[in-house]
Amino acid sequence: MTTATSGRTTLRGVVGTAHTRVEGRDKVTGAARYAGEIPFADLAHGWLVLSTVARGRVRAIDTEPVLAMPGVLAVLHHGNAPRVDTDYIGLLGIPPDPTCAVFQQDRVHHVGWPVALVVAETSEQAREAAEALVVAYDEEPHDTTLTADHPGAHPAGGVMPAETGKGDLAAGLAASAVVVDEEYTTPEEHHSMMEPHAATALWDGGRLEVVDSNQGTTWIQTELAKMFSLDESAVRVRSEHIGGGFGSKGLRAHQVAAVMAATELQRPVRVVMTRRQMFSLAGYRSPTTQRVRLGADADGRLRALEHRSLNQTSTVYEFVEPSAGVARVMYDADAHHTANEVAPLDVPSPTFMRAPGEAPGSFAVESALDELAERCGVDPIELRLRNEPEVGPVSGLPFSSRNLDACFREGARRFGWAERDPRPGRRREGRWLLGTGTAAASFHSGAGPSTAVVTAQADGGFTVRIAAADIGTGARTALTLIAADALEVTPDRVGVRIGDSDFGPAMIAGGSMGTRSWAWAITEAARELRERLALGTTIPPEGITVRSDTSSLLGTLAQKERHSFGAQFAEVAVDTATGEVRVRRMLGIFAAGRIVNPLTARNQLVGGMVWGISMALHEEAVRDRTSGGLYAPDLAGYHVATNADVGDIHADWVDDPDPDDPVGIKGVGEIGIVGAAAAVANAVRHATGVRHRNLPIRPDRVLSAGVPTLGGGTDA
């Protein structure tokens, strides 16, 4: 993209302009290959066998009949599988989930625990044999039910402190003119991305190669190297195209099982999870029980705030869904207390899921703020703006930028908030009650160390190599635009290669930090390369290559509180005859740093908002207390929002570049879901006069709560 200026040609930057995905054609034509469909010579197939009991021991595995079946090559289990090491801290600073270290013990810790891997010449043979394998158990009593008063509940930190506190909470509440003290719950939720987890492992010249679907090739490389006691240089992980991840595509049982089988058989082995297996082995968002107490003056200014969140975890691995972390950023009070707790149960391990902590935490806090606004007689937007903190409520750090007020004001203008009658149950169209709601959103903005390799080619092109992961976000395209601007060339002269651990360590695609981290590394390498080329260096046939490492450049980020922010708006219609809730329109306005590619950024934001609709109205995995397993663990039984559930939905942003980032990026991958469910729930309250504090807001719950007369109000 060029323009003539004073007789010379100058280049306009392409960051900030809309571009279709550079790999889009390959994906829609089938040229892009995913992990489960890449061909290998002499490929064998493994099929996982999972426990049918929730707690106990494997007493016996009858392998002989299965080994005699057509095509069966091996059956791996705790009695014959290779030993692995789990006594280490992984790349993300946390130990591995023992569920991934398959076949190391005879203990069973939940329904769906891996007990064996059947390997055969074809996937059909492997599946038939796996389903025929007889496993005997010594079953023990189990506990799979999360309750607010669970005796095993205890504070847990995870990625943030377990508890924070300042001021006298009891005194602050006692001195408050208005108090909200309520409990909110969210159910177990699953990632359910389009592409199942799949991995192929093989040994090539003494080096382990794994072709996988993951959110960070160097992440998986490090984990497998440590687990199998290998040098990292002896492990290569490739993951070029990924059909969704949402936090679940880290180290899982299928990769480890595939490596074990490839080692035993000395041939490539592929293991693909079925959709039902993913409900046990791919992680999920834990259900939460959250108590929020707010104390405020009559005008809605907070004096006291308490947010306590409890989530379940497995008995073998402690994972915290840090829902109370939302309050540590969003609102301040003289008395401010938060706590995250976990209760170990005989269930699979939860894991990161889009906006971990913030998604369920925002439902509780933003619902409570809505309740406070109603009791104070203050507009919900005005109440939030009155409680805008000057610095981080817990950290005390200044915000790098906090344009939440701009998001609310712009969103209110475009949504038509000023015309809203605040009284609930006043708008009706036939049997439909109409209502509107709003909520605030935030998500941490960080960056991780990454390396990038940029090569200037003799033909005038440039190649960028970085172990990034594009899990559907459009990262490959965004990095192309960033590299083009950094190199001061047009995008067609830049080729970006990603998804290969041989390119060097890089941040994972997670925490809304991927593009920001990779962009920093690419910008640094491009700067140095431009300096070398400016000296008039002749480019040899092999090109000129520069490698960057941002490990020493990220220290300044810790000096400020960095978050993306947003304002969510929703209008719903509630059918008084059936209890159905329809979201007619949604608007999200975000302050999420400089937007690299408006086309894919808007896609991410709208996708998060759609997931918020799904969270509010549909998603709920239900466990059978008797068996410990899930009812209908598939996409027929686990309901998600589809096209018919999504009305008029729009996302946009205000100007909000991060001044300390070389490109100005913050991140858009997760902020879209935060607050969306609360906005829908607050709209349902406005429509019906009934407050729903337990998600999802199913039709039966709407009907059982009853619809009061116009202008009335009650709680569900």
Residue pairs with C-beta under 8 A, 6 or more apart in sequence:
1 11
1 12
1 14
1 17
1 490
2 9
2 10
2 11
2 12
2 490
3 9
3 10
3 12
11 488
11 489
11 490
13 485
14 481
14 484
14 485
14 490
14 491
15 481
15 482
15 485
15 594
15 596
15 597
15 663
16 594
16 595
16 596
16 598
17 481
17 597
17 598
18 597
18 598
18 599
19 477
19 480
19 481
19 491
19 597
19 599
20 477
20 599
21 27
21 474
21 476
21 477
21 600
22 476
22 477
22 480
22 491
22 496
23 32
23 241
23 470
23 476
23 477
25 31
26 32
27 241
32 240
32 241
33 240
33 241
34 195
34 198
34 213
34 241
34 242
34 243
35 195
35 198
35 199
35 200
35 211
35 212
35 213
35 239
35 242
36 195
36 196
36 198
36 213
36 270
36 272
38 200
38 211
40 200
40 202
40 268
40 270
41 268
42 267
42 268
43 200
43 267
43 268
43 269
43 270
44 73
44 119
44 120
44 121
44 261
44 265
44 267
44 268
44 269
44 270
45 119
45 120
45 121
45 122
45 123
45 125
45 126
45 269
45 270
45 271
46 117
46 118
46 119
46 126
46 257
46 258
46 261
46 269
46 270
46 271
47 117
47 118
47 119
47 120
47 123
47 126
47 127
47 129
47 130
47 271
48 114
48 116
48 117
48 130
48 253
48 254
48 257
48 271
48 273
48 277
48 281
49 114
49 115
49 116
49 117
49 118
49 130
49 133
49 135
50 111
50 112
50 113
50 114
50 115
50 277
50 280
50 281
51 58
51 108
51 110
51 111
51 112
51 113
51 114
51 115
51 135
51 137
52 111
52 135
52 137
52 629
53 108
53 111
53 137
53 139
53 142
53 628
54 108
54 110
54 111
54 142
54 144
54 346
54 627
54 628
54 629
55 108
55 109
55 110
55 139
55 140
55 141
55 142
55 346
55 628
56 107
56 108
56 137
56 138
56 139
56 140
57 106
57 107
57 108
57 137
57 138
57 140
58 77
58 78
58 106
58 108
58 115
58 135
58 136
58 137
59 136
59 137
59 138
60 135
60 136
61 75
61 77
61 79
61 115
61 116
61 133
61 134
61 135
61 136
62 133
62 134
62 135
62 136
63 75
63 77
63 133
65 132
65 134
66 72
66 75
66 118
66 129
66 130
66 132
66 133
67 74
67 75
69 120
69 125
69 128
69 129
69 132
70 125
71 120
71 121
71 122
71 125
71 126
71 129
72 118
72 119
72 120
72 125
72 126
72 129
73 119
73 120
73 121
73 265
74 117
74 118
74 119
74 261
74 264
74 265
75 116
75 117
75 118
75 119
75 129
75 133
76 103
76 116
76 117
76 119
76 257
76 260
76 261
76 264
77 103
77 115
77 116
77 117
78 103
78 104
78 105
78 106
78 115
81 102
81 103
81 104
81 260
82 228
82 260
82 263
82 264
83 104
84 101
84 104
84 227
84 228
84 256
85 226
85 227
85 228
85 229
86 95
86 96
86 98
86 101
86 104
86 227
87 95
88 95
88 96
88 226
88 227
89 95
90 96
90 219
90 222
90 223
90 226
90 251
91 216
91 218
91 219
91 222
91 223
91 508
92 219
92 508
96 223
96 227
96 251
97 251
97 314
97 316
97 317
97 319
97 349
97 351
98 104
98 316
98 317
99 109
99 113
99 114
99 253
99 281
99 314
99 316
99 317
99 348
99 349
100 223
100 227
100 251
100 252
100 253
100 255
100 256
101 227
101 256
102 114
102 117
102 253
102 256
102 257
102 260
103 114
103 115
103 116
103 117
103 257
103 260
108 115
108 137
109 314
109 315
109 316
109 346
110 144
110 280
110 314
110 315
110 346
110 347
110 348
110 628
111 280
111 627
111 628
111 629
111 630
112 277
112 279
112 280
112 281
112 348
112 629
113 280
114 253
114 257
114 281
115 135
116 130
116 133
116 135
117 257
117 260
117 261
117 271
118 126
118 129
118 130
118 133
119 126
119 261
119 265
119 269
120 126
120 129
123 270
123 272
142 346
142 628
143 345
143 346
144 345
144 346
144 347
144 623
144 625
144 628
145 345
145 623
145 625
146 286
146 287
146 289
146 310
146 311
146 312
146 343
146 345
147 289
148 183
148 289
148 291
148 310
150 310
150 343
152 343
152 344
152 345
153 310
153 341
153 342
153 343
154 341
154 342
154 343
155 162
155 163
155 339
155 340
155 341
156 162
156 313
156 318
156 320
156 340
156 341
156 342
157 320
157 340
158 318
158 319
158 320
158 322
158 340
159 320
159 322
160 322
160 325
160 328
160 340
162 320
162 339
162 340
162 341
163 337
163 338
163 339
163 340
164 328
164 336
164 337
164 338
164 339
164 394
165 336
165 337
165 338
166 334
166 335
166 336
166 337
166 394
167 304
167 333
167 334
167 335
167 336
167 337
168 335
169 293
169 304
169 306
169 335
169 337
171 335
172 295
172 303
172 304
172 333
172 334
172 335
173 179
173 293
173 295
173 303
173 304
173 335
174 295
175 295
175 303
175 304
176 295
176 296
176 297
176 303
176 304
177 296
177 297
177 298
178 295
178 296
178 297
178 298
178 300
178 372
178 375
178 376
179 293
179 294
179 295
179 296
180 292
180 293
180 294
180 368
180 371
180 372
180 375
181 291
181 292
181 293
181 294
182 291
182 292
182 367
182 368
182 371
182 693
183 289
183 290
183 291
183 693
184 289
184 290
184 291
184 292
184 363
184 364
184 367
184 368
184 693
184 694
185 287
185 288
185 289
185 290
185 693
185 694
185 695
186 285
186 287
186 288
186 290
186 360
186 363
186 364
186 615
186 695
187 287
187 619
187 620
187 621
187 622
187 695
187 696
188 284
188 285
188 286
188 287
188 620
188 621
188 622
188 623
189 284
189 285
189 353
189 615
189 619
189 620
189 621
190 278
190 279
190 282
190 284
190 285
190 619
190 621
190 638
191 244
191 245
191 246
191 247
191 248
191 278
191 282
191 283
191 284
191 353
191 354
192 278
192 635
192 638
192 640
193 243
193 244
193 245
193 246
193 248
193 249
194 243
194 244
195 213
195 242
195 243
195 244
196 213
196 272
196 273
196 274
196 275
196 278
197 213
197 248
197 249
197 252
197 254
197 272
197 273
197 278
197 281
197 282
198 212
198 213
198 254
198 270
198 271
198 272
198 273
199 210
199 211
199 212
199 213
199 254
199 255
199 258
199 270
199 271
199 272
200 210
200 211
200 212
200 258
200 268
200 269
200 270
200 271
201 208
201 209
201 210
201 255
201 258
201 259
201 261
201 262
201 268
201 269
202 208
202 209
202 262
202 267
202 268
202 269
203 209
203 262
203 263
203 266
206 234
207 234
207 235
207 236
208 224
208 228
208 230
208 234
208 235
208 236
208 259
208 262
209 235
209 236
209 237
209 238
210 220
210 224
210 235
210 236
210 237
210 238
210 255
210 258
210 259
211 237
211 238
211 239
212 220
212 237
212 238
212 239
212 255
213 239
213 242
213 243
213 245
213 249
214 220
214 237
214 239
214 242
214 245
214 249
214 250
214 469
215 242
215 245
215 247
215 249
215 250
215 469
215 471
215 508
215 509
215 510
216 250
216 467
216 469
216 506
216 507
216 508
216 509
216 510
217 237
217 238
217 239
217 467
217 469
217 499
217 500
217 501
218 237
218 467
218 501
218 504
218 505
218 506
219 250
219 251
219 508
220 237
220 239
220 250
220 251
220 255
220 501
221 232
221 235
221 236
221 237
221 501
222 232
223 250
223 251
224 230
224 235
224 237
224 251
224 255
224 256
224 259
225 231
225 232
225 234
225 235
227 251
227 256
228 259
235 501
236 500
236 501
236 502
237 500
237 501
238 499
238 500
238 501
239 469
239 499
240 498
240 499
240 500
241 470
241 499
242 249
242 469
242 470
242 471
242 472
242 499
243 472
244 471
244 472
245 469
245 471
245 472
245 509
246 353
246 354
246 471
247 283
247 351
247 352
247 353
247 354
247 356
247 510
248 278
248 282
248 283
248 284
248 351
248 352
248 353
249 282
249 471
250 351
250 352
250 508
252 273
252 281
252 282
253 281
254 271
254 272
254 273
254 281
255 271
257 271
258 269
258 270
258 271
261 269
261 271
262 268
262 269
273 281
273 282
275 633
275 634
275 635
276 633
276 634
279 621
279 630
279 633
279 634
279 638
280 348
280 633
281 348
282 351
283 348
283 349
283 350
283 351
283 352
283 353
284 348
284 350
284 351
284 353
284 621
285 321
285 350
285 353
285 356
285 359
285 360
286 311
286 312
286 313
286 319
286 321
286 350
287 311
287 312
288 309
288 310
288 311
288 321
288 323
288 360
288 361
288 364
289 309
289 310
290 307
290 308
290 309
290 310
290 323
290 324
290 360
290 361
290 364
291 306
291 307
291 308
292 306
292 307
292 308
292 327
292 364
292 365
292 367
292 368
293 304
293 305
293 306
294 302
294 304
294 305
294 306
294 368
294 369
294 372
295 302
295 303
295 304
295 305
295 333
295 335
296 302
296 303
296 372
296 376
297 303
298 376
299 376
299 378
299 386
300 372
300 373
300 376
300 378
300 382
300 383
300 386
300 387
301 386
301 387
302 331
302 332
302 333
302 387
303 333
303 334
303 335
304 333
304 334
304 335
304 336
305 327
305 331
305 332
305 333
305 335
305 336
305 337
306 335
306 337
306 338
307 323
307 324
307 326
307 327
307 337
307 338
307 339
307 361
307 364
307 365
308 324
308 338
308 339
308 341
309 321
309 322
309 323
309 324
309 339
309 340
309 341
309 360
309 361
309 364
310 341
310 342
310 343
311 319
311 320
311 321
311 323
311 340
311 341
311 342
311 343
311 350
312 342
312 343
312 344
312 345
312 347
312 350
313 319
313 320
313 342
313 343
313 344
313 345
313 347
313 349
313 350
314 344
314 345
314 346
314 347
314 348
314 349
314 350
315 344
315 345
315 346
316 349
317 349
318 342
318 344
319 342
319 349
319 350
319 351
320 340
320 342
321 340
321 350
321 356
321 357
321 360
322 340
322 356
322 357
322 361
323 340
323 357
323 358
323 360
323 361
323 364
324 338
324 339
324 340
324 357
324 361
325 338
325 340
325 357
325 358
325 361
326 357
326 358
326 361
326 362
326 364
326 365
326 442
327 336
327 338
327 361
327 365
327 393
328 338
328 392
328 393
328 394
328 395
329 392
329 393
329 394
329 442
329 444
329 561
329 563
330 365
330 389
330 393
330 440
330 442
331 365
331 369
331 387
331 389
331 393
332 387
332 389
332 393
333 393
336 393
336 394
338 394
340 357
346 628
347 623
347 628
352 510
353 359
354 608
354 611
354 669
354 670
354 673
355 443
355 608
355 670
355 671
355 673
355 674
358 441
358 442
358 443
358 670
358 674
359 612
359 615
359 670
359 673
359 674
359 677
362 439
362 440
362 441
362 442
362 674
362 675
362 677
362 678
363 615
363 616
363 677
363 678
363 681
363 695
365 678
366 439
366 440
366 675
366 678
366 679
366 682
367 678
367 681
367 682
367 691
367 693
369 380
369 383
369 384
369 439
369 440
370 380
370 437
370 439
370 678
370 682
370 685
371 691
372 383
373 379
373 380
373 382
373 383
374 380
374 422
376 383
378 386
379 422
380 437
380 438
380 682
381 408
381 412
381 417
381 438
381 567
384 404
384 408
384 440
385 405
385 408
388 402
388 404
388 405
391 397
391 398
391 399
391 561
392 398
392 399
392 561
395 561
397 559
397 560
397 561
398 560
398 561
399 560
399 561
399 562
399 563
400 445
400 560
400 561
400 562
400 658
400 659
400 660
401 591
401 656
401 658
401 659
402 563
402 565
402 591
403 565
403 591
403 654
403 655
403 656
404 440
404 442
404 565
404 566
404 567
404 591
406 591
406 654
406 656
407 565
407 566
407 567
407 589
407 590
407 591
407 654
408 438
408 440
408 567
408 589
410 567
410 589
410 652
410 654
411 417
411 438
411 567
411 568
411 569
411 587
411 588
411 589
412 418
412 438
412 567
412 569
414 587
414 589
414 652
415 436
415 569
415 587
417 436
417 438
417 569
420 436
421 427
422 686
423 711
424 435
424 685
424 686
424 687
424 688
424 689
424 711
424 712
424 713
425 433
425 435
425 687
425 688
425 689
425 707
425 708
425 709
425 710
425 711
425 712
425 713
426 710
426 711
427 433
427 434
427 435
427 687
428 434
428 710
429 573
431 575
431 576
431 577
432 573
432 574
432 575
432 576
433 573
433 574
433 576
433 687
433 688
433 707
434 571
434 572
434 573
434 574
434 584
434 687
435 571
435 572
435 574
435 683
435 684
435 685
435 686
435 687
435 688
436 569
436 570
436 571
436 572
436 683
436 686
437 569
437 570
437 572
437 678
437 679
437 680
437 681
437 682
437 683
437 684
437 685
437 686
438 567
438 568
438 569
438 570
438 679
438 682
439 567
439 568
439 675
439 676
439 678
439 679
439 682
440 565
440 566
440 567
440 568
440 675
441 564
441 565
441 566
441 567
441 568
441 588
441 590
441 671
441 672
441 674
441 675
441 676
442 563
442 564
442 565
442 566
442 671
442 674
443 512
443 563
443 564
443 667
443 670
443 671
443 674
444 511
444 512
444 562
444 563
445 512
445 513
445 516
445 562
445 563
445 564
445 593
445 658
445 666
445 667
446 511
446 512
446 513
446 516
446 557
446 562
447 507
447 513
447 516
447 517
447 520
447 550
447 554
447 557
447 661
448 507
448 508
448 513
448 517
448 554
449 505
449 507
449 517
449 549
449 550
449 551
449 554
450 466
450 467
450 468
450 505
450 506
450 507
450 517
450 518
450 520
450 521
450 549
450 550
451 466
451 467
451 503
451 504
451 505
451 506
451 521
451 547
451 548
451 549
451 550
452 464
452 465
452 466
452 503
452 504
452 506
452 518
452 521
452 522
452 524
452 525
452 547
452 548
453 464
453 465
453 466
453 503
453 504
453 525
453 545
453 546
453 547
453 548
454 462
454 463
454 464
454 465
454 483
454 487
454 522
454 525
454 526
454 529
454 545
454 546
454 547
454 548
455 462
455 463
455 464
455 465
455 543
455 544
455 545
455 546
456 462
456 529
456 533
456 539
456 543
456 544
456 545
457 463
457 539
457 543
458 539
458 540
458 541
458 543
460 493
461 493
461 494
461 495
462 483
462 487
462 489
462 493
462 494
462 495
463 494
463 495
463 496
463 497
463 543
464 479
464 480
464 483
464 494
464 495
464 496
464 497
464 522
464 525
465 497
465 498
465 500
465 503
466 479
466 496
466 497
466 498
466 503
466 504
466 506
466 518
466 521
466 522
467 498
467 499
467 500
467 501
467 502
467 503
467 504
467 505
467 506
468 475
468 476
468 479
468 498
468 499
468 506
468 507
468 509
468 514
468 518
469 475
469 498
469 499
469 508
469 509
469 514
470 476
470 498
470 499
470 509
471 509
473 509
473 514
473 515
473 600
473 604
473 669
474 597
474 599
474 600
474 601
474 603
474 604
475 498
475 509
475 514
475 515
475 518
476 496
476 498
477 597
477 600
478 515
478 519
478 596
478 597
478 600
479 496
479 498
479 515
479 518
479 519
479 522
480 491
480 494
480 496
481 491
481 596
481 597
482 515
482 519
482 522
482 523
482 596
482 663
483 494
483 496
483 522
483 526
484 490
484 491
484 493
484 494
486 522
486 523
486 526
486 527
486 530
487 493
487 494
487 526
487 529
487 530
488 530
497 503
504 547
504 549
506 517
506 518
506 521
507 513
507 514
507 517
507 518
508 514
509 669
511 667
511 670
512 564
512 666
512 667
512 668
512 669
512 670
512 671
513 667
514 667
514 669
515 596
515 665
515 667
516 593
516 661
516 663
516 665
516 666
516 667
517 550
519 596
519 661
519 662
519 663
519 665
520 550
520 553
520 554
520 661
520 662
520 663
521 548
521 549
521 550
522 548
523 662
523 663
524 548
524 550
524 553
524 662
525 546
525 547
525 548
526 546
528 546
528 548
529 544
529 546
532 544
532 546
533 539
533 544
537 544
556 660
557 660
560 660
562 658
562 666
563 666
564 590
564 591
564 592
564 593
564 656
564 666
564 667
564 668
564 671
565 590
565 591
565 592
565 671
566 588
566 589
566 590
566 591
566 592
566 671
566 672
566 674
566 675
567 588
567 589
567 590
567 675
568 586
568 587
568 588
568 609
568 612
568 674
568 675
568 676
568 678
568 679
569 586
569 587
569 588
569 679
570 583
570 585
570 586
570 676
570 679
570 680
570 682
570 683
571 583
571 584
571 585
571 586
571 683
572 581
572 582
572 583
572 584
572 680
572 683
572 684
572 687
573 581
573 582
573 584
573 687
574 580
574 581
574 582
574 684
574 687
574 688
574 702
574 707
575 581
575 582
575 699
576 707
578 699
578 703
579 698
579 699
579 700
579 701
579 702
579 703
580 699
580 702
581 617
581 680
581 684
581 697
581 699
581 702
582 645
582 647
583 613
583 616
583 617
583 645
583 646
583 647
583 649
583 680
583 683
584 647
584 648
585 647
585 648
585 649
585 650
586 609
586 613
586 647
586 648
586 649
586 650
586 676
586 679
586 680
587 649
587 650
587 651
587 652
588 605
588 606
588 609
588 650
588 651
588 652
588 672
588 676
589 651
589 652
589 653
589 654
590 605
590 651
590 652
590 653
590 654
590 668
590 671
590 672
591 653
591 654
591 656
592 601
592 605
592 653
592 656
592 666
592 667
592 668
592 671
593 656
593 657
593 658
593 661
593 664
593 665
593 666
593 667
593 668
594 656
594 657
594 658
594 661
594 663
594 664
594 665
594 666
595 601
595 653
595 668
596 663
596 665
601 653
601 668
602 651
602 652
604 668
604 669
604 672
605 651
605 653
605 668
605 671
605 672
606 649
606 650
606 651
606 672
607 672
608 669
608 670
608 671
608 672
608 673
608 674
608 676
609 649
609 651
609 672
609 673
609 676
610 641
610 646
610 649
611 641
611 672
611 673
611 676
612 672
612 673
612 674
612 675
612 676
612 677
612 679
612 680
613 641
613 645
613 646
613 676
613 677
613 680
614 640
614 641
614 645
615 673
615 676
615 677
615 695
615 696
616 676
616 677
616 680
616 681
616 695
616 696
616 697
617 641
617 645
617 680
617 696
617 697
617 698
618 639
618 640
618 641
618 645
618 696
619 638
619 639
619 640
619 696
620 638
620 639
620 695
620 696
620 698
621 630
621 633
621 638
622 630
622 631
623 629
623 630
623 631
624 630
624 631
631 637
632 638
651 672
656 666
657 664
658 664
658 665
658 666
677 695
680 697
681 692
681 695
681 697
684 690
684 692
684 697
684 702
685 691
685 692
688 702
688 705
688 707
688 708
689 707
689 708
689 711
689 712
689 713
689 714
690 702
690 705
690 706
690 707
690 708
690 713
690 714
690 715
690 716
691 713
691 714
691 715
691 716
692 701
692 702
692 705
692 716
693 715
693 716
694 701
694 716
701 716
702 716
704 716
705 714
705 715
705 716
706 714
708 714
